[in-house]
Each structure stands twice: as C-alpha cells, then as structure tokens.
C-alpha cells in the first residue's frame, strides 16, 4: 500500500520578527518553457518592497538563477539575493561571486547545445559558471539530457549535478540554498529573526532543513514529495495571495 501524502497546513501570517526567504521560479513565478520568458508583475515588486520595509530589510530571494539575472528580472527592486543555488550572494555591500568556470565547461556547453538541436523542445541555459539542460517542452527527452549530464560530469572536476523540475544542471560544488540562508541569518538585518523559507523544488530542501533546525517556518509550494517542509501552499497563485495578505496585515 502506498504511503499517505502528508497533510500540511497553510503557513501562518508573518510576525514582525521574521526573516523572509523566497525561491523564485515555481514559487513567486510560474515556470516557463524558456526561463527567459518569465516576467515579474509590478504588483509583486510593490508587495516585496513593502514587506522588506516592514521587516527592516529582512527579505531575500534565494534562487538557482544568476544574481545578475535576478536583478534584471526584479528591477528596479534590489533585494538581498542568493543566486546559483547559493554560490552567489549579496547582502548590502557584501557580495560573493561564483568561481571562474573551467575551460572544459565551454566544450561541454557546445556538446550540450548540439544534443539539444537533435532533441527538439529541449534547451541549454548558459549560467556562466554552470549550464542547465531543460526539457519542459519535451519531457520524453529527459533520459537523454540526464544521461549527457552524468557522462559530462567527470570532465568537470569540482562540479556536481543539481536535479530540478524538468532540468538538470552541471554546477560547481560548494554552497547550497541552506548554506546561503544560514549565512544571511548570521548578518544584519536577518540576524536574530525567525526564518521563513518558501520554495517548491528539490533544491529548496537544503533551505527547509536549515529553517527547521532554527524553529522557523518552511513552506512547500505544490505537491512534490517527500519534503521536510512543515507547511504548504498549492501553487504560485496561493503564494501571491499569502504575500498580499501579509502585506495588507503589516501595513494596517
């Protein structure tokens, strides 16, 4: 008999002493077949800016996208950010960048693009120091994309595979989203606050573990299982409604 799906309640309202961490794709924004196709609605920027003001700046984006891409996507809003699953991070004047990519990555990227050309509906996302192989438009090609990534990994010392929703990335090892959240929590304005992390993907589980260990609020978006999250919102529309509800409550 299959195990029952855990029942998770919706998250509570934010308190004034919270620190809010938010994944982007699949959490704040719906996935798009091409990651470059997503757009941030202006009301969301306004809500995030208002929440950041009410929480004394303790609102951060924690994403697999590069930091520069996140800044462009949310402009003119400029929040504290962890990009590339924690490899890049900015908080005020403090900034950490991804390591320089190895020369072999250029060759692997070219081979990945040739593979994608032979499998219509797939795409290669160039993240500078990492590459993502996407198959959202063509899920039947998932085995070929995963097999390529696994075969290429030994040619990239210090790299690891990062599996996600219809994507696998070849990325440098090192920090993850949990490490990024822990680092933020050691710095102002996040220090001493109760962490809240909202995320949807397998990569967000590292963040949930750090938040749970600090008596925080971990929120899974969607129905993916298993997950360490204690709370759940069904989709990005529900996340938007929860943020908007917190915005109204905090500004009354």
N, C-alpha and C positions, 0 to 999 in steps of 0.2 A: 504494500500500500504506500502511495506517495505521501511524503510528509506534508502536513498542512502549511499553507502560506502564513507567515507571521502576520498578526494584525497590529498595525502601528497607528497610533492616534495622530491627528494633525499637530503641528508644533504649537507651543504656547506663544503668546504675544511676547515681543521683546521687552526686556526691562532696561532701565536707564544704564545699568552697569554691564550690559552685554557688549561683546565684540563680534561683529557680523562678518563672516567669510562666505563668499558666493562663487560657486563654479559658474561658467558662462554657457557654453553650448550644451543644450539638453536641460538646462536649469533656468537660466534667465532668458535664453533664446532657443527657439525650436531649431533642430538640426536642419541643414540644407544639404542637398546632394554635393554641392561645392561649398566648402567653408567660406569662400569669399562672397557668397551670395547673401549672407545674413545681414540684417540691419537692426540697429537699436532704435526703438520708437522713442521720440523725445520725452513722453511722459515717464518712461523708465529712468532716463537720466535725471529728471527732476526728483523722482522719488528717492533714488540712491543719494543724490546730493543732499536732500532734506534729512534722510536718515543719518548720513555722515555728520551733518551739523548737529543733530540731536544727540548722537553718540560720541561727540567730541572727536570726530575723525576716525573712529574705530570701525571702519567698513573697508574691506579689501576684496578684490577679485582674485580668485585662485584658479588658474586655467591651464590647459595644455597649449594654448596659443602663445606665440612670442609676445613679449612685453610691448614692443613697438606696434604690433598689430592690434593689441587690446587698446592702447592709447588712441590709435586712429579710429577704432570702432566706436569708442565711447566719447570721443572728443565733442565738446571742449571739456567734459568732465575728466578729471585726472585724479583717480583714487590710488591708494597704495595697491600694489599689484604683485602677484607671483605668477610668472609665466613659465611655459615649457615644463609644466608639472613640478614647479619648484626650483628649476635650475636657474631661473632669472627671478630677481626680486627687487622691488623698490618700495622704500618707506621713507618719505620725506627726502632728505639729502643722501640717504644711504641706498646704494644700488649694487647688486651683484649681477653679473652677466654670464651667459653660457660660455663654456670653454671654446677655444678655436677648433673648428671641425678638422678631422684628419683628411689628408689628400684622398684616401680611399673612398671617402663618402661621395666625392664628386663622381667617381666611376660607378659606384653603386646606384647613385641617383639616375645616371644616364641609362643604366640597365633596367632600373625600375620603370622609367618612362617608356622604354621600348616594350617592356612587358605590358604596361597599361595600354599602349597602342594596339597590342594584339588581343586585348580583352576589353571590348567596348563597354562603357559605363563605369569603368574604374578610373581613378586619377591618382596622381602623385602630388602631395603637398610639400613644398620646399619650405622648411622652417629654419634654414640657415645651418644650424648645427645639428639638425635632425631632419628626417623625412617621414611623412605619413603616407601610407598606402590605403586608399579609401575604396570601398565597393558598395556604398549605399544604393546607388542606381542599379547595381548588378550583383546582388548577393550570391548568385551562382558562381561567381569568380572568387569568392572568399578563400577556398582552399589554395588556389594558385598564388594569391597575394601573400597569404600566410607562409606558404612553402618558400617563396622567394625570400621573405624577410628572415626566416630561420636559416636558410642557406647562406645569406649575406652576412649574418651576424659575426661569424668567426673572422671575417676580414676587417672588422671594426673593433679593435681592442679597446676595452673600457666601455663599450656600448652595451645596451640591453634592449630587449623587446618590451614595448608598452602596448598591451592589448586594450582596445576600447570598443565603442559601439560602431560596428562596421568599419573599423580601422585598426591597423597595427602600425606602430611607429618604431623606427630604429633611432634611438636617442642615447645620449651619454648617460652612463650610470651616475649615481650620486643622489642628490636631493629628490624627494617626492613631495606631494602636496601636504602630507603630515609634517614633514620637516619644515616646510615653508610656514605653516600655521604656527608651529612651535616657536619658530624664530620671531614671527610677528608678536607672539604673546610675551616675549622677553623684552619688547621695546615699547616705548610710548608711541601712540596713545592706547595700545592694546593691553599693556601690562596691567595685571590685577583685575581684568574683566572676565566675565564668564563667556567662553567661546560658543558661538553658534555657527555651524557649517552646513550649507545646503548644497547637495551635489547629486548627480544621477548615475555616474559611470563607475566602472570598476576602479579607475584611477583615484576616485574620491574616497575609497575605503581607508587609505592611509590617513586621510584627514579625519574621517569618522573616529578612527582609533585614538588619535591624539585628543580630540574633543571629548570623547567618552572618558578618557583617563583623567580629565580635568573637570569632571562633573558638568560638562557642557551639554549642548543641545545639538544632536546630529540628525539631519533631515534628509531622507532619501526621496528623490523625485522619480516617480514611475514605480514599476512593479518588479524590477530586477531582483533576483535572489541568487545566493544568500547575500545578506548585508548586515553590517554591525550597527546601522543607524537605528535610533530609538523612535524616530517619528517619520511621518511620510506625508508627502503631497503628491497628488496623482500625476500632475503634468506642469508644464511651464505656465499655463493659464492660472493654475492654482497658486504657483509661486508668486506670480504678479499680483494676484488678489491678496495674498498674505502680506506681501511687502506694502501694498497700497493701504491695507487695513492698519498695519503698524505705523505707516506714515501719518494716517489720519489721527490715530490714537496719540502718537508722540507730539503732534502739533496742536492738539486741542488745549 
